[in-house]
Amino acid sequence: MSGSPDESTEYEALEMGLADYLDKEEFDVGRLERRIRFALARENGLGRLGYLCHFDELTGLANRTLLYDRFARALAGSRRHRTRTAVIVVDLNRFKPINDDHGHAAGDRVLRTIAERMSRSMRETDTVARIGGDEFALIVENLQGADDVVVVAMKIVETAGQPVYFQGRPIDVSAAVGVSIYPDDAEDAEVLLELADAAMYRAKREAVSCCRFHDQELDRRLSDGCLLECDLKEAILRHHLVLEHMPQRRLVNDGAARFDMSPTWPHPEFGPLPVARFHHLAEQSGLVVPLMEWMVGAAIEQLGEWRRKNGETVRITLPLLSRRQVAWPEFLERLAERLTVAGFETGCVELAVCETMLLEEYRAGGTAFADFARHGFGLAIDEFGSDTGSLSLLRDLPLTTVRLARRLFRDSADDPRQQIFVDATVSLARQLGCEIVAPDPGDPDIADMIARAGAHAIITDRQPDA
């Protein structure tokens, strides 16, 4: 506000960034209030205009403009760090009939719900955008391998294929998903989007929730994986898996009967699959937890049957299949409770963990290891010597059993240095109070060598290393 009403002062005030200008002669409260109200409305309008330049009004997702900006930054990061970036195009199947049959309000609900679900299922660093009426695009950054995007794509297919409820009624939804990957398929953002779009149209011909990759090899593996994943879900749900029990041939007679237990999947097409063949599939599809829960139930049931028949409790070893998906402390707590309810002591169960998984937990601080001892469970290191052979694990972890890898014995019958290595490994583990279990080598000379080295047991009929 100024007492100088000349035009040059007004322009100078506006150029300084003021929202408006009044001279003292025209001042009154009503006029000032109106000017302030108009200025605030104008500011809010500019802010909303800026928002609409980058975001979709209906879903709140990024729009095509912001998508390209994020895509360019993602590709620049991939070039710098030598990682992969994937673009996923998602198109809803038969969206027009949803609008026609249920109304546009229902169509809007479907779009908002699908947008929310996809946003929740992605990482904060990824981008989810709406680029058309019923079409979305996702930018997935920092992928180490092409296989990593398969898990993400399957999650999107599952998310988009769930029904949406409107006014209490379910609306069936399905989506076609297409994927391309930088730098495997192309290096330009526009080309990558075109390739993903073309893959999506191939998926759309299926008329169900489906994903297709520009890479034909990934496409084939995804199709196989989808079929196997559905089969595995069904097998776990309907208890079609079998818990094999393999007896340990005791080399040290301590009067205890001990069995290795492991899930086997009698697949109708591929025949009996040991857990090593479908463990990775279970992890990728998020089925490790239900698989472990089924295995524990089947093991307790088998323990009860042995006790009814023989009047004794045997000791069993179960594989602990995951560190990322199975929270060990909670799992051990539940297992202890289930054993107690069934009338068994926790000491009759030993959990075998592969060497790599133990190393991961050990390097992360190893806070879960105290829970094994607290609940009274045995802890076995499985496939010891297969990859790293870290002796610090023997020294620092509360291990009860060391289960040697088969590859430790390859050529050991004719190699004195390898025999010395096996002898030293067994001797060290024994002196640290661990029981030594070895796989059946299938060679009498090597079996004798294992016995002379001081192993306590040999596992019969064990599957070869995966």
N, C-alpha and C positions, 0 to 999 in steps of 0.2 A: 504494500500500500504506500502510495506516495502522493505528495502534493504537487508533483510535476505531471500534468496530464498530457504532455506532448507525446506524439506517436513514436519518436525515437526512443524514449524511455520505456515505453511498452514493449517494443521489439527487443530492447536490451534485456529487459526482465525475462522475457520468454526464452531468449537465447541462453540465459544463465540456467535454465532448467525449471523455472517456476511453472506451476500448473495454470495459474491465471493471474490477473493483474486488476487492481482497483485503485482509482485515485480518490483522494479524501472527499471531494465534492459529491461523488455519487455513492458514498458509503452509507449503508444502513444495514441493520442486523439481518433482515430478510434476504437482501441481495447477497450478503456475505455467505449466509447459510446455503442459498441456492447455488452459488459458485462452488462452494466446497463439495456439495452433493454431486454436482455435475463432474467435478474433477475426479472424485472417487469412482464414480461410475465409469468414466473414461479409462481410468487406470485399470479397473477390474476387467473392462472389456479387452484392453490390450493384453492383459495377463492371460485371459481365456483364449484369445486369438493365438498367443504364443504356445499355449498348451495344445490347442487343436492342430497346430502345425506339426506336432511330434507324436501325439497320442490319439488313439481311437476313442471317440466319445462314448460309444456303447459299452465297450469292454474294459477301457482303461489301459489296454495294451499299447505297445509301441505301434506306430503306423509305418507305412512303407518308407517314408522319408527317414525316420529314426532308425529303421531296420538297416538301411543301406549304410548309414553312418556307423552303426555298431558293427556291421559286417566288415567294413573297411578296417576298423580298429582291430577286430578279431584276426583278420588275415595278416595284418601287420605284426601282431603278436606271435602268430604261428610262424611267420618267416623268421622272426628274431629268435624265437626259442626252439625252432624246429619241431613243433608239435602239429597236430592236425586240428582242423575246424570242420565241423559238419553243418550243412544246412538241411533242415527237415521241413518239407512242405506238407501241410495237413489240409485235406478238403473233406467236408462232411458229405456223406452219401445221402441222396434223396432228401435234401434240406427243403426244397420247394414244397413237397407234399406235407411237411410239418407245418409250414405257414398256411397252406391251403386247408388242411384238416383241423388244425388247432388254433389258428389265428397268429397274427404277427407278434402279439405279446408272448406267446409260447415260443415262437422262433427266437425272439430276443432272449428269453430265459435260457434256451439251449445254448446260444452263443456265449452268454455271460458265464454259464456254468462250465462249459468246456474250457473257456479261457482261464477261469479260476483254477480248474483242475490241472491244466497244463502248467500254469505258473507255479503251483504248489509242488509239482513233481520235478521241477527243474532247479538247478543251482542258481544262486543269486547272480553269479557271473554270466549266466546264459541269458539270451534274449528271446522273448516270446512276442510275436507281432501279429496283428490282424491286417492282412494285405488285400482282402476282398470281402464280398458279402459273407460267405461261409468258408473262407480260405485263410489259413494261418501259416506263418513261417517261424521256425525256431533256429537260432544260431547257438551251436554247442561248441564251446571253446576248450582248449587245453586237453585234447585227446592224445594219449600216447600211441594208441594203435587203432587201426580201423575197426577191430572187433569191439572196441569200447562203445561205439555208437549203436551197436546192435541192441545192447541192454536198454539204452535210452529210447530207441525207436520202439521196442516192444512195450516199454512202459507207456509211451504215448498211445500206441494202438489199444492197450488195455484201458487206459484212462478215458479215451474218446469213445470207447465201445460200451461204457456203462450207461444205463438209462438215466434220463433227466426227469425229475418230477415237477409237474406244473398243475397247480390247483388239485393236488392229491392224486393225480393220475400219472403213470409212467409214460414217458415218450422214448421209444427205442431210437438209439443213435448209433451210427457206425461211421468210420472214417477211413479214407484212403490216405496212405502215408508214403511219401517219396523222399529218398535220401541221396545226397551227393557229398563227397568229402574232398577237402583241400589237403594236400596237393595231389592226391591220388587220381581224382577225376578231372580237375581243372584248377587253374590258379586265379581266375577272374571271377569276381562276385556275381556279375550278371550271368556268366556262363554256368556257374554252379547252381544258381537259382533255376535256370532253364533246364538243366539236367535233372535236378530234384523234381521239378514240375513234370517233366516227361516221365520220370519213374512213378510219380504219384498217379498219373493217368493210366499207367499199366496196372497199378494196384486198384484203381477205380473200376476196372473191367471185372474184378472179382465180385463186386457188389456186396462185400462184407468188410468188416474191419480188417485191414490187410496192409502190409508194408512191402515196398519194393525198393531195391538199391539200384543206382546206376551201374555199380560194379556187379557183374553177373555172378561172380564167385561168391560174393557176400550174399547176393540174392538167394543162391542155392543153399548156402549154409543156414541162412535165416529160415528158409522154408523147412529144412530138416529139423532145425531147432524148435520151430513152432509146433511141428507135429510131435516131437519128442517131449516138449514141455507139457503139452496137453495130456499126453499119455502118462507122464510122470505124476502130474497132479491127480489124475484119475487113479493111478496105482496106489498113491499114498492115501487118498481119501477112502478108497474101498479096501484098503489093507491087502493089496495084491502083491506087495513085496514079501520077500522071504528073508528071515534072519538066520543066516548060515552060522553054525558053530563048529569051529575047527579045533580039535583037541591038541594040546601041547604034549609032545613026547618028552617026558621028563628025563633028563640026564642025571639029575640029582634027586634021589628018592626022598622027598619030604612028606609023602603021604597025601598030598593035596592034588585034587583034580582041577585042572584049569583049562579054560576054553577061550579061544578068540571068537568074538562075534562080529559079524559084518553083514550089512544089508546086501541082498542080491535082488535084481529086478528081472523076473522071468518075462521078458518082452515077447509078445506074440509073433513079432516079425523078425527081431534080431537075436532071439534066444536069450539065455541067462546072461545078464550084464552085471559084473561085480561093481561095487560102489565106486571104484576108481574110474569106471567108464562113464558114470553119470553124475559124479560129484560136482564137476565143473558146471554142468547144466543146471543142477539144483541151486548152485550159488548164483548163476546168472539170472535165474528166474525167481529168486527169492523163496525157494522151497526148502532151504536147509533146516530152518526151524521146525516146520511140520515133519520133515524127514527124521530129525533127531528125536522129536517127541514120539513118533511112531516107533522108532528103534528102542527107546527106553521102555515103552509099554510092552513091546514084544519080548525084550530081555527079561523084564520082571516076571512076565507070564511064564517064560521058559525056566527061570530059576524056581518058580513055584512048582512047576511040573516035576523037575528033578528032585526037589525036596519031598514031594508026595511019593515018588517012586522009590527013592534011595534013602530017604530020611537024613540027607546031609545037604549042606550048602556048599556049592562049588564056587570057585573064584573065576570071574569072567573079565575080559578086556573088551571095551567098546571104543570105537574111534570117535574122537571129538573133531567134527568135520570143518568147523569154521571159527575164525577169530573175529571177522568183521561183522557177520550176521548173527552169531550166537554170542550173547553177553555171558561170558563164562561164570562170573559170580552168581548171577540169577539162575543160570542153568544148573549149577551145582546145588544151589539151595532147593530148587524144585526136585532134582533127582534124589537128594537126601530125604526130602519129605515123602516122596513116593515109595522109596525103599522102606522107610520106617512104617508107613501105613501097611505095606505088604508083609511086615515082620522080618525084614532083612537088615543086617548091619551094613553100613556103607563100606566097610573094609573088604566086602566081597566083590567090589567093583573097582576096576582099574580103568583109567581113561588114557587112551593112546593118542598122542598129538605128534604130527609130523615135525621133523627137525626145523623146517623153514618157518612154520607157524610159531613154534616155541621161541625161535630167534626174534621174530617180530615182536612178540609180547615181552621178551627179555629186554630188547632195545628200547621198548616203549616205557620201561620202568618196572615191569613184572609184578604189578600190584595184585594180579589175580592168583599168583602161585600160592600165596598164604592160605587161600580158600580151600585148595585141595587138601592140605594137611589139616586145616581146621575142621573140615567135614569128615576126615578120615578116609578119603579116596586115595587110591594109588595113582601115580602119575608116571606114564611111560613115554619115553621119547621114541618115536617110530621112524624107521628108515635112517637110523643113525649112520653117518658116513656117506650118505647118498650124494650130498652136494657140498656142504660146508665143512662138516665134521668138527664143529666148534667144541673144543675141550672145555671152554668156560661154562658151557651148559651143564656138563657133568659136575663141575666144581660148585656152581652157584645155585642150581635149581633143586627143589626137594623131590628128586626122581626116585622112584622105587624100582623101575625096570628100564633097561636099555635094550631096545629091539634093533638088531643090526640089519643094515641094508644088504640085499642080495649081492649088489655089485662089489661089496667088500671082498667077496670070496672068488670073484672071477679070476681065473688063472692062478689062484693061490696055491693049488696043489703042486705046481711046477715052479713057483716063484718064491725062493727063500725070503726075499725082502718083504713080499706081501704077507707071508706067514708071520714074520716078526711083527709087522704092523698090526695084524689081527690079534696076535698074542698080547701085544702091548695095550691095545684098546680094551680087550676083555679084562686083562689084569687090572688096569686102572679103574674101570667101572666096578669091578668086584671089590677093590680096596676102598672105594667110596660107598660101599654098602648097597650097590644096585644088583638086581637080578639080571642075568644076561639071557636073552632069547634070540635065537637065530632062525632064519628061514631054512626050510628043508632044501639043501643044495642039490639034491638028486644025484650026488656023487658020493659013494661010500668013503673014498679017501678024504674028501673035504669034510664029510660028516665026522670022521674020526679026528681030524684036525680041530674041528670046532669043539668036540668033547674034551680033547686034551688041553685046549686053551682054557677050559673052565666054564663053558656055557652051562646054564641050568636047564635049558629046554630048547627043543626044535619044534617049530610050527609045521604041522603036516598039512598037505594039500593047500598050501598058500598060493594065491595068485601071483604071477610074476610082477615085478615092478611095472607100474604104468608109465 
